[in-house]
Amino acid sequence: MANLIGGNGQGFFQNYDPQTKTWLQECFGTRPFVVNFPGGAESNIATTAPLIKGWGLTEEIINQRFGAGQIDENGEGLDKWLGKLSQQNLEATSYIYELQALKQDFPAMEIVWKANIVSGSLDAAKLAFESVYAVCPFTKCVMGNEIYSKGNFNFDFGAFLVKAEPFMTWIRQNYPNVKIGIPFAPNLGRADHLLWDNALIEYARTSGNVDAVDVHIYLGADELVDAYASYPAEKYNFDPNAEYPNLETCFDTFCEEYRVNSAWEDTISFIEQNFPGKAVWMTEFNTNPSSNFCNSVANAAFLFSRFMEFNHRVEVMCVHNLVAPDTYGCICRTDAVDIDQTTVNTRRTGYYALKLASEALQYPVRQQMGMYQEAAENTCYYYDNTVGDVSGAVVKPFTPVSGSGGKEFASVVDTCLYGDHTYDALGKIGYVDKKAPAYTPDVQYVRLTDNFTEVNPETFPSFGYIYVEVKDVAPPPPPPVKPCKKRWWEIWKKPCGKAIATNDKTHL
C-alpha cells in the first residue's frame, strides 16, 4: 500500500466551492488522500474552537505576532493577516463544521492536524484537538508549522519544549493512537537549522514523544541556480502562437537541474539515519517563490516526479498548496491571477500532477520507465520526459518462447499531461504581464485505454504513467492429423480408420 499523498490546507475553506469538490472527486476517486490543516503560518496563530469563526484568528494574536514589523515565513506581515482575519470573520461558523462536511464527502480522506503551540495556551490547544478529532478522527498531529523559525521559537528547542511537552504528554495519555510529529529544520547548511535539528535528535533518542519529523523542502534559487538566474526579468505580453527561446532555455534548465539536485535525497537520508524507527512526514513541498515556475508543465513534472520517487520513503506528502487563492494552488482562483474571471476556481498544472500520481500510486508494482521495458505482469511504468530522455522507449509484452505460449497485453492505460513546451501553463504564469490578455496554450490531460501489441510512441508526452495488464497466452494446439487415404494400387495395406485386433490377454 502506498503512503499518503495530498495537499497542504492553507486557504482551503476560504476558496472551496462545489466545482472544486467535483474536481477533487475526479482527482482522488475513492482512494485515500491527505490534507494538512490548518496549514501554513495560520497554524501558529489559530485558536480553533466550535464557537469561533474560521480557524479562530484573533486581532490580539495577530497584532502580537506581526504588529512590530515581524513577517511570516513568506515575507508578509500585519496587513496580510488582518485581511485574513476580516475574511474569516465573514464565515458563518467555525471551519470545524466545514471539515466535518468535507469528511462526509470524502470518507477516505485523512488529515494531519497542526496544533498551535506557539501563540495559544495549553487549554486552547487541547480544545482545538478534541473539537477537530470529534468530527474528523485523525492519527497524525504536528507540533506547529515551521516553529523553529524566527518569530516562532527562534531555533530555541528548550523554549519549544516548555510549551509543547505538556501537550504531547496529554496526547500520549488520552489519544495513544495519534502519532506526534515535530518540525525539522531543512537547511543542513545553516548553523541555526542544525542547532535545532541536533536538539531534536537528542530529544527523539531520550523521549517517547516523537513518532515522526515533519520536513518542508522547497527548491529555489539556491538549489536550481541556472534556472532562476535565467528567469526573465521583464514580463511578456505573451502570445501562445509565438516561440520564446529564452523561456525554453530557462524552463528546460529547470527540469534538468531538479533531476540532479540532491537536496531531497540529502535531507531525507539525514533524517532516516538520525531518527531510526521514526516516520518522515512532509506537509509542504514545492518550488519557491510560486510566481516563477508554479503552474508550468515543468513545475508539474517536478511535483509528479517527487511523488513517484519518494513516496515509499515519506509517509505523508502534501504539495503546497491544494486549494488556494494563488498559483501555489493545484486549484486556485482565477481572479487572483487571470484576466478571465468567468469562473471562481480553475485547475492548474499541479492538479494534474497530483491526479496522475494518485492514480499511478494505487498500483502496488511501480517502475520508472527506461529506454526498453519487457513488461512485467500488472506493472505501472511512470516517466518524466521533460528533457526527452525516454523518447523512443518501448514497452513490450514478454517474448513468447516458440511453441510454449507466452504473454500478451490484456490492456494498456496510458495517461499523461502533454505540453508543447516546458514553459506552457494553464492560465497565467509568472512570466506573463498581468495586463496581457487571457490565453490557453496547448496543455492537455490525456487518457487512453486500448489494446496494444506494444507501446511505442515516437515521443512520450511530458510526464505520466502507463499501466500494463499482461495475460497468459496458451501454447498453440498441435497441428491436425491429416486423414489417411489408400491409393488404388495400395491393395496390400490395411483399410484406413479400422482398429487393429488385439489379444484379450496380452493386448497385442
Rosetta blueprint (number, residue, H / E / L):
1 M L
2 A L
3 N L
4 L E
5 I E
6 G E
7 G E
8 N E
9 G L
10 Q L
11 G L
12 F L
13 F L
14 Q L
15 N L
16 Y L
17 D L
18 P H
19 Q H
20 T H
21 K H
22 T H
23 W H
24 L H
25 Q H
26 E H
27 C H
28 F H
29 G L
30 T L
31 R L
32 P L
33 F E
34 V E
35 V E
36 N E
37 F E
38 P L
39 G L
40 G H
41 A H
42 E H
43 S H
44 N H
45 I L
46 A L
47 T L
48 T L
49 A L
50 P L
51 L L
52 I L
53 K L
54 G E
55 W L
56 G L
57 L L
58 T L
59 E H
60 E H
61 I H
62 I H
63 N H
64 Q H
65 R H
66 F H
67 G L
68 A L
69 G L
70 Q L
71 I L
72 D L
73 E L
74 N L
75 G L
76 E L
77 G L
78 L H
79 D H
80 K H
81 W H
82 L H
83 G H
84 K H
85 L H
86 S H
87 Q H
88 Q H
89 N H
90 L L
91 E L
92 A L
93 T L
94 S E
95 Y H
96 I H
97 Y H
98 E H
99 L H
100 Q H
101 A H
102 L H
103 K H
104 Q H
105 D H
106 F L
107 P L
108 A L
109 M E
110 E E
111 I E
112 V E
113 W E
114 K E
115 A L
116 N L
117 I L
118 V L
119 S L
120 G L
121 S L
122 L H
123 D H
124 A H
125 A H
126 K H
127 L H
128 A H
129 F H
130 E H
131 S H
132 V H
133 Y H
134 A H
135 V H
136 C L
137 P L
138 F L
139 T L
140 K E
141 C E
142 V E
143 M L
144 G L
145 N L
146 E L
147 I L
148 Y L
149 S L
150 K L
151 G L
152 N L
153 F L
154 N L
155 F L
156 D L
157 F H
158 G H
159 A H
160 F H
161 L H
162 V H
163 K H
164 A H
165 E H
166 P H
167 F H
168 M H
169 T H
170 W H
171 I H
172 R H
173 Q H
174 N H
175 Y L
176 P L
177 N L
178 V L
179 K E
180 I E
181 G E
182 I E
183 P E
184 F E
185 A L
186 P L
187 N L
188 L L
189 G L
190 R L
191 A H
192 D H
193 H H
194 L H
195 L H
196 W H
197 D H
198 N H
199 A H
200 L H
201 I H
202 E H
203 Y H
204 A H
205 R H
206 T H
207 S L
208 G L
209 N L
210 V L
211 D L
212 A E
213 V E
214 D E
215 V E
216 H E
217 I E
218 Y E
219 L E
220 G L
221 A L
222 D L
223 E L
224 L L
225 V H
226 D H
227 A H
228 Y H
229 A H
230 S L
231 Y L
232 P L
233 A L
234 E L
235 K L
236 Y E
237 N L
238 F L
239 D L
240 P L
241 N L
242 A L
243 E L
244 Y L
245 P H
246 N H
247 L H
248 E H
249 T H
250 C H
251 F H
252 D H
253 T H
254 F H
255 C H
256 E H
257 E H
258 Y H
259 R H
260 V H
261 N L
262 S L
263 A H
264 W H
265 E H
266 D H
267 T H
268 I H
269 S H
270 F H
271 I H
272 E H
273 Q H
274 N H
275 F L
276 P L
277 G L
278 K L
279 A E
280 V E
281 W E
282 M E
283 T E
284 E E
285 F E
286 N E
287 T E
288 N L
289 P L
290 S H
291 S H
292 N H
293 F H
294 C L
295 N L
296 S E
297 V H
298 A H
299 N H
300 A H
301 A H
302 F H
303 L H
304 F H
305 S H
306 R H
307 F H
308 M H
309 E H
310 F H
311 N L
312 H L
313 R L
314 V L
315 E L
316 V E
317 M E
318 C E
319 V E
320 H L
321 N L
322 L L
323 V E
324 A E
325 P L
326 D L
327 T L
328 Y L
329 G L
330 C L
331 I E
332 C E
333 R E
334 T L
335 D L
336 A L
337 V L
338 D L
339 I L
340 D L
341 Q L
342 T L
343 T L
344 V L
345 N E
346 T E
347 R E
348 R L
349 T H
350 G H
351 Y H
352 Y H
353 A H
354 L H
355 K H
356 L H
357 A H
358 S H
359 E H
360 A H
361 L L
362 Q L
363 Y L
364 P L
365 V L
366 R E
367 Q E
368 Q E
369 M L
370 G L
371 M L
372 Y E
373 Q E
374 E E
375 A L
376 A L
377 E L
378 N L
379 T E
380 C E
381 Y E
382 Y E
383 Y E
384 D E
385 N L
386 T L
387 V L
388 G L
389 D L
390 V L
391 S L
392 G L
393 A L
394 V E
395 V E
396 K E
397 P L
398 F L
399 T L
400 P L
401 V L
402 S L
403 G L
404 S L
405 G L
406 G E
407 K E
408 E E
409 F E
410 A E
411 S E
412 V E
413 V E
414 D E
415 T E
416 C E
417 L E
418 Y E
419 G E
420 D L
421 H L
422 T L
423 Y L
424 D L
425 A E
426 L L
427 G L
428 K L
429 I L
430 G L
431 Y L
432 V E
433 D L
434 K L
435 K L
436 A L
437 P L
438 A L
439 Y L
440 T L
441 P L
442 D L
443 V E
444 Q E
445 Y E
446 V E
447 R E
448 L E
449 T E
450 D E
451 N L
452 F L
453 T L
454 E L
455 V E
456 N L
457 P L
458 E L
459 T L
460 F L
461 P L
462 S L
463 F E
464 G E
465 Y E
466 I E
467 Y E
468 V E
469 E E
470 V E
471 K E
472 D E
473 V E
474 A L
475 P L
476 P L
477 P L
478 P L
479 P L
480 P L
481 V L
482 K L
483 P L
484 C L
485 K L
486 K L
487 R L
488 W L
489 W L
490 E L
491 I L
492 W L
493 K L
494 K L
495 P L
496 C L
497 G L
498 K L
499 A L
500 I L
501 A L
502 T L
503 N L
504 D L
505 K L
506 T L
507 H L
508 L L
